[in-house]
């Protein structure tokens, strides 16, 4: 029984790190929290504080709204822009996040906003509307091509590992068991290599190839923040 419970917990922990398919890219890149960040102040367009994300000395993440957010508004925003949270909640009973943003997984210190860089800082998409964040040492902006090198992907039958940047190219692998790190981004395609740090490589053979990760502005792969 204990082994079954552990196995289920491991499955759920992996699911909680998913960044699911068919989600529109809302900005030119992302703003993400560095692991050691202390506070992220999300501002309204008039400069007033909307919500603060803080990290305690013990590493716990807290979300503090200046005005209470209506639960139905939060859920509607999640369903409209980041539906994978709802899918995980409905299918696996994982908790809904306190923020509707690109990725919010407090247990892993993962905080990621869709973002647009401007002259004064960053526009970030929060709970269905654009707000602002000022640059601090605790956050970083990267365009999508750069940020993709921080996540892991997996091949599958719908989006297999290909030999070349061509949908008709020969398939190297469609085995969804292995994680790949991103080496290069070329438009809608990414060059990847199986990660030895995660599940390893099949038969200890390092696989390299290309996977299509987006279709114009729609992400079509699951992305993982940890392995």
Secondary structure as the mmCIF struct_conf table of DSSP 4:
data_model
#
loop_
_struct_conf.conf_type_id
_struct_conf.id
_struct_conf.beg_label_comp_id
_struct_conf.beg_label_asym_id
_struct_conf.beg_label_seq_id
_struct_conf.end_label_comp_id
_struct_conf.end_label_asym_id
_struct_conf.end_label_seq_id
HELX_RH_AL_P HELX_RH_AL_P1 UNK A 2 UNK A 15
TURN_TY1_P TURN_TY1_P1 UNK A 16 UNK A 17
STRN STRN1 UNK A 18 UNK A 19
BEND BEND1 UNK A 21 UNK A 22
STRN STRN2 UNK A 23 UNK A 24
BEND BEND2 UNK A 27 UNK A 28
STRN STRN3 UNK A 29 UNK A 33
TURN_TY1_P TURN_TY1_P2 UNK A 35 UNK A 36
STRN STRN4 UNK A 39 UNK A 43
TURN_TY1_P TURN_TY1_P3 UNK A 45 UNK A 46
BEND BEND3 UNK A 47 UNK A 47
STRN STRN5 UNK A 49 UNK A 55
TURN_TY1_P TURN_TY1_P4 UNK A 57 UNK A 58
BEND BEND4 UNK A 59 UNK A 59
STRN STRN6 UNK A 61 UNK A 65
BEND BEND5 UNK A 66 UNK A 67
HELX_LH_PP_P HELX_LH_PP_P1 UNK A 68 UNK A 70
HELX_RH_AL_P HELX_RH_AL_P2 UNK A 71 UNK A 81
TURN_TY1_P TURN_TY1_P5 UNK A 83 UNK A 83
HELX_RH_AL_P HELX_RH_AL_P3 UNK A 84 UNK A 92
HELX_LH_PP_P HELX_LH_PP_P2 UNK A 94 UNK A 97
BEND BEND6 UNK A 98 UNK A 99
BEND BEND7 UNK A 101 UNK A 102
STRN STRN7 UNK A 103 UNK A 105
HELX_RH_3T_P HELX_RH_3T_P1 UNK A 106 UNK A 108
TURN_TY1_P TURN_TY1_P6 UNK A 109 UNK A 109
STRN STRN8 UNK A 110 UNK A 117
BEND BEND8 UNK A 119 UNK A 121
STRN STRN9 UNK A 122 UNK A 126
TURN_TY1_P TURN_TY1_P7 UNK A 127 UNK A 128
STRN STRN10 UNK A 129 UNK A 133
TURN_TY1_P TURN_TY1_P8 UNK A 137 UNK A 138
STRN STRN11 UNK A 139 UNK A 143
HELX_RH_AL_P HELX_RH_AL_P4 UNK A 144 UNK A 147
HELX_RH_3T_P HELX_RH_3T_P2 UNK A 148 UNK A 150
BEND BEND9 UNK A 151 UNK A 151
STRN STRN12 UNK A 152 UNK A 154
BEND BEND10 UNK A 157 UNK A 159
STRN STRN13 UNK A 161 UNK A 162
BEND BEND11 UNK A 163 UNK A 166
TURN_TY1_P TURN_TY1_P9 UNK A 167 UNK A 168
BEND BEND12 UNK A 169 UNK A 169
HELX_LH_PP_P HELX_LH_PP_P3 UNK A 170 UNK A 170
STRN STRN14 UNK A 171 UNK A 173
TURN_TY1_P TURN_TY1_P10 UNK A 176 UNK A 177
BEND BEND13 UNK A 178 UNK A 178
STRN STRN15 UNK A 179 UNK A 186
TURN_TY1_P TURN_TY1_P11 UNK A 187 UNK A 188
STRN STRN16 UNK A 189 UNK A 194
TURN_TY1_P TURN_TY1_P12 UNK A 196 UNK A 199
HELX_RH_3T_P HELX_RH_3T_P3 UNK A 202 UNK A 204
STRN STRN17 UNK A 208 UNK A 212
STRN STRN18 UNK A 214 UNK A 215
TURN_TY1_P TURN_TY1_P13 UNK A 216 UNK A 217
STRN STRN19 UNK A 218 UNK A 219
BEND BEND14 UNK A 221 UNK A 221
STRN STRN20 UNK A 223 UNK A 224
BEND BEND15 UNK A 225 UNK A 225
#
